[in-house]
């Protein structure tokens, strides 16, 4: 009931409105990272998609999306245009896929708790590498209780990736870091279809609001004089017929 009241209040002009503005440059739709993010949803079983399933290497994907904090999310113009998108000059916010670090979980959980994973010769070498990483700094809020899925907090953040890249940069020589990422680390990160919320600091840094006074009838009249009304913004048949 409260949502209905709010909706009605907005319509009759009881409350102020606001236009939320974002300062980032618009990326072209053909951007490779954008294609990777959107391509994730082409997979039918999203819970079974790993970072290695996409075409870009784990290192390049993580470095582009998480190493640089300016890329917490992307803004892009669609290359599939319709009349509504054209009239609204619409752009879309595209969020990085949420990634879960299984290796961090299995290593922090210990060899006894996850012995069936440690006995896997194909990934044991990777676990031994992860043992040396600063996991407590990477995942400070992680509480490891084996098989307790509600207590896990091994999701990738800008903070965790920064510690990870800095660690390998300081401790790897030459091609070692490339081989570590492109081979041992390929099955480390799993996609999660949940979107991450925008934190308050990013909202303050990246967005601003233009407040429109609740007495907006005069503004609507002026826009209508210019030919901009509901049927212009929404050019589909039902809105045109309503006009």
N, C-alpha and C positions, 0 to 999 in steps of 0.2 A: 504494500500500500504506500509506503514512504517513497518508493521509486516513482510511482504514478503521480503522487503529489508534486514531486520535484519536476517531473516532465511537464505537468500542467503549468507549474509556476514559471518555467522557462518560456513556454509558449505565450502566456499572457503578459510577459514582461515584468514579472515581480522581481526577478533576480538579474544581476549583471551577467553579461556574457564575456567570453575571452577568446582571443585567437592566440594559440600557442605557436611560437616561432622557433625554428632551429637554425643554428648558425653555420652548420657544416656545408661544405661544397657538395653538389650533387654528383654522384658517380654515374657513369654510363651503365646501361643495363648489361652490356657485354663484359663488364669487369669479371675476371676469372674467379675472384673470391665470392662475388655475389652469385655467380653460377653454381659454385660449390655449395653455398648455403641453401639456395633454392632447390638444387638438385637432390639434396638429402631427402626431400619429401617425395621423390620419385620411388623411393624404396617402400615396398608394401609393409614389411615388418620393420618398423622404425627402431624397435628395441634391439634388433640384431645388427645394426649398422655400426661399423667401426670407422675410425678416422682413415684407416688404410683402404677402405672401400671407395673413397673418392680419388680423383685423378691427381690432385696435388699432393706432394709429400707431406707427412705430418709436420715436419720442421717448418716448411713454408706456410702451411695453413695456420699453425699456432703463432708463428712469428708475426704474420700479417694481422691477425685478428685479436691477439691477446698481448703480444709483447709491447705494442704501441697503444697506449690508453685512448688515443683519439679514435680508435677503431672499435670502440665498445659496440657500436652499431653503425650501419651504413645507411645512406639515403640515396635512392636511385630512381631514375625515370624508367618507366616501363617501355619496352619496345613493342608490346602488344597494346595498341591504342584503340580506344573506342571514342565515341563522341563525348561521353561524359568526362573521360580522362582529359581529352583535349580542351574542353571548355573550362575545366577546373585547374588546368595546368598541374595535374596531380603528380605527386611523388610519393614514394613508399619508404617506410623505415624497415630495414632488414636487420634482424638481430643475429649475432653469432649463435651457432648451435651450442647447446649446453653439453659439455663433455664430462664424463666421469672417469677418473683415473683408477682403473682396477689394479694396476701394479702397486700404486701407493697403498691401496687398501690391503692387498695380500701381504705386502712387506711389513706394513705397520701392524697387521694382525698377528704376525709371527709365523715361524715355520711349523709350529705344532698346530695352531688353529687352522691353517690353510695348507696342511701337509700334502693334500692331493694336488695342489697347484705346484708346490715346490718340487714334487717328484717328477713333474713334466720336464724332460730334458730339453725340449724345444724352447722353453721360456725361462729356465732356471738361471741362465747367464744374465738375462735381463733383470731378474729379481736381485741378483747379486750386485748389479750395477746400481739399482734403485736403493739398495741398502745404504749406500754411501751418500745419497742425496740428502739435502736438508729438509726432510719431510715435515718435521715439526714446525719449521718456518713456513713451508709451502702450504700446509693445511693446519693452521693453529687451532681451529675449532673442531677438528676431527676427534671423535671418541670411538675407539675401535672395540666393538663388541661383536664377536664372530656371529654371522648369520642374523644380526639384528639390523635390518635394512633401514629402520627409522633413525638410527643413531649415526649413520655414515655421512661424512661431509668431505668427500674427496672430489668435489667438482672443481674444474679448472677455473681459475680467476686470473686477472692481470697480475696479481701479487704472486700466485704460485708459479706462473710461467716465467716471470722475471727471475725468481730464485732459481728455477730450473735452468734457464738459458745461461744465467751468470755462472752457475756452478760448472756446467760443461765447458763454458768458454775458458774458465780458469783452470780446469783439470784435464782438458783434452788437447791433444796436439795434432795439427794437420787434419788428415782425413778421418781421424778417430771419431770426431764428433759427428761427421756425416754418416759414417757407417753405423754409429750407435742409433741415430734417429731413423735412418732409412731401412735398417734391418731389425735390430732388436726391439725398437720401440713401436713398430707398426701396429701391433695389436694391443697397445696400451690403453688408448682412449676410446670409449664407447659413447655414441650419441644418445641424447635424451631429448624427447620431443617437447619437453616443457620449456616455455620461454622464461628467461630471467627478467626480473623487474629492473627498472632503471633506478639506480640508487640516488639519494638526495643530492650528493655532491655533483653527479653528472647532470642532474636536472638544473642545478644552479649554474653550472659552467656552460652547458650546451643550449639551454632554452631560455626564452623570455616570454612574457605574456603581455598582450595588448588588451586592456580591459575596455569593453564596450558598455556604455551606460544602459541600464535596464529600460530607459525611455528611448527605445530605438525605432519607433514608428517613423520618425522623420527621415532617419537613415534609410529605411526600407523604401520610403517614397522616392527619395533621391536616386537610389539604385534602380528602381522600377522605371524612372524617367530615362535612365541610360540603357534600358532594355535588359537589365539584369534582375531576374526574379527567379522563383522556384523552378519554372519550366525551362529557364536558360541553364541553370546549374545542373538540373536533372532532366536531360532532354528526352527521356524515355516517354513512350506514348501516354502512359497514365497521368504523368505530370502535365504534358501538353494538353491533354483533354481536360484536366482540371482547370487549367488556365483559361 
